[in-house]
Amino acid sequence: MSNIKFSSTETEQLVIKIQGYFAKELDQDLGQFDAEFLLDFFSTEVGAYFYNRGLFDAQAVIAAKLENISEMIHEGISEIEKPIR
């Protein structure tokens, strides 16, 4: 069983995409049950790879933004820094 849970709307949309892919690229009709089974298989077997990649990418974006903020603070510190007597 997949740890990834999709709403019924998301599942419906994904099933339609899977069926469309099979029809267009493989010239095969795929029923709704088979498409849902295939979706569950990929969610279970490879879903964690995509999820982890998303986390890794999000971390990289956040790190870059924090670096940018740090540089802005460092560059602007002389303008807002209080004089020391």
N, C-alpha and C positions, 0 to 999 in steps of 0.2 A: 504494500500500500504506500502511496506517495505521501511524503510529508508536506508537499506543496498543495495547497488547497486553492482552487479557483472558484469564483462565484459561478452561478449557473449561466449568467450572461457571458462571462469570460470563457467558460467551457464551450458554450455554444459557438462563440466567435472562433475559438481555436479549432474546434471540430470542422467548421466550415473551411478554414484555411487549410487544414490537413487534407480534407476531401478535395479541395481545389487543386492542391499540389499534386495529389495522386492522379487526378483527372488530366491535368495539363502536362505534367512532366513524365508520368509513367503510363498514361493512357489506361488507367484502371479506375473502376468505380469502387469506392470504399464506403461501406455503410456507416451509419452513425455509431453503432456499437463498436465496430472495428476501429473507427477513428478515435473514439473515447479510450479504448483499450491501448491504442498506440500512444495517445497523449499521456496516459497514466504511466506507461512503460518509460517514455522519455523523461517524464517528470521525476520518476523514481531513480532511474539509472544515470541520467546526466544533469538533472536539474540543479544539483548541488554545485556542479562545476560552474554553471552560469551564475548562480547566486553568489558563490565565492568570488567570481570575477567581478561581479557588480560591486561587492563590498570593497575589493581591492581598488577598483577604479574610483569609487567614492572617496576612499581614504586618500588617494593621490590628489583628487580635486581639492579636498579639504586642506591637505598639507600645503598645496600651492597657494591657496587663498590665505592661509595663516602666515605663510612666508611673505606674501605680498603685504598683508596688514603689518607684520613686524617691520618690514622695510619702510613702510609709510610712517610708522611711529618713530623709527630711528631717524629718518630723514627730517621729520618735522619736530623732533624733540627740542632742537635749539630754539624754535619759535615759541614753544609753550613752556619751556623749562624755566623754573623760578631761579633767580640769581641767588647764589650762596654768598653770605657775607662772612 
